[in-house]
Amino acid sequence: MRAPRGIVWAVMLAAGLIAAAPVMGQTGASPGGKRLALDSLYALPRVIGTAPKAPVWSPDGRTVAFLWNEEGMNFYDVYVAAVTDPKPVRLTSMPRRTPSGKPAGSPDAVAEAETIELDPGVTSVRWHPDGQRLVFSFRQAFYAVLPGQGPERVTESTGLEPTAVFSPDGTLQAFVRGGALAVRPVGDPAAPARELLKPAAGIRLRVNAWSPDGRRLLVTEIDGRKMPRRKVPDYLPAETEVREVPRAFPGEETSTQRVGIVDVASATVKWLDLGGRPLDMITSLAWSPDGRSVLVDACDKFVKDRALSVVDAATDAVREWVRERNPVNVTPGWQARWAPDGKGIYFLSDREEDYHIWFMPAAGAAPVRITRGPWAVFSFEISPPAKAIFFIANEGRPEERHLFRVGLKGGAPVRMSVRPGTHTPLVSPGGRFAADIFSSDETPFDLFLTRLGKSAGTLDDEGQVTHSPRPEFGDHTWAKAEYVTFPSRTDGTTLYGRLTLPQGLDKGKKYPAILGSVYSDTVRNQWGGRTAHPTWGLDQYLLQEGYVLLNVDVRGSEGHGTKYRQGLFQGYGVVDIEDLQSGVDYLKTLGFVDPGRIGIWGSSYGGLMTTMSLFKKPGVYKAGVAGAPATNVFHAQPGQMWIMMDPREHRDKYEASSPFYHAAGLQDHLMIIHGMRDTVVLYKDTVVLVDRLIGLGKDVDLVTLPGSEHSWDTGPSRQTIFAFKKLVEHFEKHLGKGPR
C-alpha cells in the first residue's frame, strides 16, 4: 500500500530534507517571478518534475512503455502510451516505504527519510516475448503486468529470470545466475535451469545475443582477476570499515575480455581468435542476419588502433574489414551495424572531418560515405522496414542534437525532429515512430512520440506524452542561455560558449562572472546544460544573485570536428585551461563583467581544470571551487590513457597534467568539496593535496562529505543543498554578488 504523499513529505520536512521556507537568497530580484532558493530548488517534489526514462517499444511498434513519476519524486512506476493516443497511462503503483514515526530530527528519522527519498521504485522495464505483458524489476524481484490488470510477482511463480535474454522465437531464456550461464524454457517454473558455462571465480560473463536460429549464444567473458584492489575507509559505521574495491591506475593490469559462441544443445563454447587484433574495448558485437558470421568492432586500451572484423562462426576464419590507426585519437565513438541483407557493414568513423556514417559492401572494398558535412553523427540505427538509417547529429547547430533520416545508399539527410534542443529518440521496430526524451534550455525533460515520415517533420508530428514540471514551475522566471563563439588565445581556433546573463542586466554596471561547471561537452541546448550534475538549479540561483555564467566547450569536446576533439591529446590541464582563459578574455570584451571578480568551478575532470587554473594562472580567477578533483592523474582510471597514454613512458606528461605538482602556484581562494567514499577519484588524493598546500603555507577550504561517493551533488537532497550552499558562500565571500 502506498503511503499518502503528505505523510512522506511530512517526515522529510521533520528530518530537514524539505525546506519549510526559503533559507538563502532573500536579497536581489527575480523579475516577473517568485524568488528562487536552493532549499526549495532541490527539495522534493522537484519543481522541474521527474524526467521520464527507459522507453521500450512493444514488438508491434504501437505502444511504448517507460518509467516515470508524475509527482516529481524519485520513485518510478511503469507507464505506457499508444501511438494512436499519446497520453500516459499508469500501469503500476508499487508500494512505497512509509515513515515509522521515529522522533523528528533524530538520526534514525533522518536516515529513514533519506531512504524514503532515494527509493528508486521500479528500476527497469521491458516487454515479455508474448508482446502483451510487461516485465519489470522492483526491489530485487521480478514482476509482470498486463495493461488493465495489477502486477504479479513472477520470479518464482513462472520461472522468468530478471536478467534473461529471450531467444528469437520467445521460447527460451538465457541468463547469468551465480556467475554461470544457463538456459531454460520461458514461463515454465517446473523446468530446471540447464547450466551451459561456469567460469572460474573472478571472471564475469555477459550474454550478448542469441543467434537468429536460436541455437547459439554470443557471450563475452570479462576476467578481472589481475586487477589491483584499493582500500577505501568508511568512518560512518560504529567501527571504521575498510572496503577493498577493484580499481586500477593507468599502466596497471585491468580486466581482459574475450568473445565466445556457446552451442546451446551441446553446452560447448568456442572462443573467437581474432589473430592478434586488439580486443581491450568492444564497441559493437553482432550476429549477421543469416547467423553465419559475427561482427566484432574493437580497439586497444589506448583507442589508437581500431579493427572491425568478421568471424565465420563455423570455421573461425577472420576477415578484417576496417583497420584505423590514429596515434592522437582520444575517443572510441565508433559503431558498426550489419546491412539488412548481411551483404555489407555500416560503421561510424572520424577518418575525415568528424564522426560520419560509412558503408563497406565487402571486405577489401573501398568505403562509401553515407553522410558528410561540418557536423558530427553521434549514433545511428538501421531500420529495415523503413529502408532507412536514423541517426543523431548536430547538423545546423553545434549545441543541438536532432534525429535525421537517410536512405541506405545515402543521399541528403532529412531532419525528423523539429523543436530546438536535445533529442534522444528510440525508433520503433517498424521505423514509423520515435519515443523521444527531449529537453532544451527552456524546457525540462519530457517524453514525446514523434511520427517519422520520408519528409521533414512538423511540430504536429511531435506529440507530447508527459508533462513533468510541477505547476509552480510557471511561478518563476527562468533565465535563458545564448550561444557564442570566440577565438582561442593560443592558436585562434574558434571556441564555443554557452552564456547566461542575469535578468534585467544593466550593461552600465560591472557584474561578477563564474565559469562552470567546467568540463568537456558543456555547451548544450538541453535543460541544465551538462546533465551529469544537477546544476540547473544552482545556475538559476547564481543568475538571480547577479552572476554572469559561461560554459566553454574545451578541446576534447565532441561535435566540433576531429581536430578540435583530438586537441586534448596529452593535454589535461594544458590546452583546456587555455580555452577556459579564452572564455575569460571573451567575458572582458562584453564591458559589463568585472575582471577582478571572476570565479571558476567544476567537478572530477572539471575539478582538475579548476585547481590547475588556480595553480597555473594566479590572478585570472579570484576564487574557485573544485568538486572531487582529479589532482593526481597517475591515480586516474585506466581509461584516461586514451588521453595520456602509458605513465611509464610519459611520466613528464602526467606530471604536467596533475595539479598536485603545481600546487605552489596557488595565490587565490580555493575550496575543495569531496566525498570520502569516492572510488572514481580517491578522497586520499584530496587529503594529500591539502596536506601539501598546508605545507606550502597556502589557504584552502575543505568541505568533506563523509557519506558521498563521486557524484557528490546527486545523492540525498540534504547533501546536495549543503554542498551547493558551501559553493555559493565561497563565491559570495570572495567575488561578492550582483553589480557594482
FENBELCOR-V761353 format. One line per field, one symbol per residue. ss: DSSP state (H for helix, E for strand, C for the rest). phi: phi as a letter, one per 30 degrees, with the letter a starting at -180 (. if undefined). psi: psi as a letter, one per 30 degrees, with the letter a starting at -180 (. if undefined). A space follows every 50 residues. Layout:
ss = ???
phi = ???
psi = ???
This chain:
ss = CCCCHHHHHHHHHHHCCCCCCCCCCCCCCCCCCCCCCHHHHCCCCCCCCC CCEEEEECCCCCEEEEEECCCCCCCEEEEEEECCEEEEEECCCCCCCCCC CCCCCCHHHHHHHHHHHHCCEEEEEEECCCCCEEEEEECCEEEEEECCCC CEECCCCCCCCCCCEECCCCCEEEEEECCEEEEEECCCCCCCCEEEEECC CCEEEEEEEECCCCCEEEEEEEECCCCCEEEEEECCCCCCEEEEEECCCC CCCCCEEEEEEEECCCCEEEECCCCCCCCCEEEEEEECCCCCEEEEEEEC CCCCEEEEEEEECCCCCEEEEEEEECCCCCCCCCCEEECCCCCCEEEEEC CCCCCEEEEECCCCCCCEECCCCCCCEEEEEEECCCCEEEEEECCCCCCC EEEEEEECCEEEEEECCCCCCEEEEEECCCCCEEEEEEECCCCCCEEEEE ECCCCCCCHHHEEECCCCCCHHHHHCCCCCEEEEEEECCCCCCEEEEEEE CCCCCCCCCCEEEEECCCCCCCCCCCCCCCCCCCHHHHHHHHHHCCEEEE EECCCCCCCCCHHHHHCCCCCCCCHHHHHHHHHHHHHHHCCCEEEEEEEE EEECHHHHHHHHHHHHCECCECEEEEECCCCCHHHCCHHHHHHHCCCCCC HHHHHHHCHHHHHHHCCCEEEEEEECCCCCCCHHHHHHHHHHHHHCCCCE EEEEECCCCCCCCCCCHHHHHHHHHHHHHHHHHHHCCCCC
phi = .ddeeddedddddddicbddaecciccibbeiaddcbeeddcdcddddic ddahdbddedicbccacabdcicddcbcbbbcddadcdcdcbbddcdbdc ideeideddddddddddcddidcabaddediccccbcbhibcbbbcejbd dbdbeddcidcecdcddedicbbcacbiicdbbaddicdddddcdcabdd ejcccbdcaddedicbbcbbccccdcddbccbdbcddececbccbdacce jcdcdcbbcbccdddchcbbddcciiddbdbccbaaddecidbbcbcbbd dchcbcbcbbcddccidcbdcbbbbbdcdbbcddabbddecicabcadbc dbdadbdbbcdadidddcdcbakdabccaabcceddhaccbcacdjbddc bbcbbbddcjjddcdcdcddkccbdcddedicbbdcdcabecbddbcbcc dccdcddbeddccdccbdedededdcccdcdbcbbadddcbiedccbccb cddiecddcccdbbdlddadhccbdadiiccdbddedeeddddedjcdcb cbddejddibjdddddddehbeibddddddddddededddjccddcbccb aabidddddddddddcbejdcdabbcchddcbddcddedddeccidddcb edddddcceedbddddbcccbccaddcdcdcdeeddedddddddddiccb cccccdcccdddcbcddddddedddddddddddccibidb
psi = kkkkeeeeeeeeeefgfkkflkelhglalikgllkkkeefeglkkkffak kllhkkklefgfkkllkljffglfjklkllkkffiikkkkflikklkkkg glkkfleeeeeeeeeeefjfbkflklklffgelkklkjhglklkkkkfll lkkfeeeggkkegkkkleggflkklkkgfkklllkkgjffkkkjkekjll kfklkkjelklffgflkklkkjjgffklkkkjkjfelekkljkkkjjklk flkaklllkljkjeefhlkjkkjghgkkgekjfkjkklefgflkkjjlll ffhfjkkjlkkjfefgkkkkekkkkjfgkfkhhlkkkkleggglkklkkh fbfaklklkjflkflkkkkelllhlkkfllkkjeefhlkklklhkejffl klklkllfgaakkkkelekkbjkiljklefgflkjjjklaffjlklkljk kjaflklleffjkkelieklefeffljkkkllklllkkfegfkklkljkk kkkgkjfflkkllkklkkllhfikilkfcjffkhfeeeeeeeeeggkkkk kkjlkfllggleeeefffkhgkgdeefeeeeeeeeeeffffgkjfgiklk llkceeeeeeeeeeefikfekfllkjkhkifjffgllffffeefakfffh eeeeefgjeefgfffkfajkkkkkkfgkfejkfeeeeeeeeeeeffglkk kkjkjegkaeifggbkeeeeeeeeeeeeeeeeefflkll.
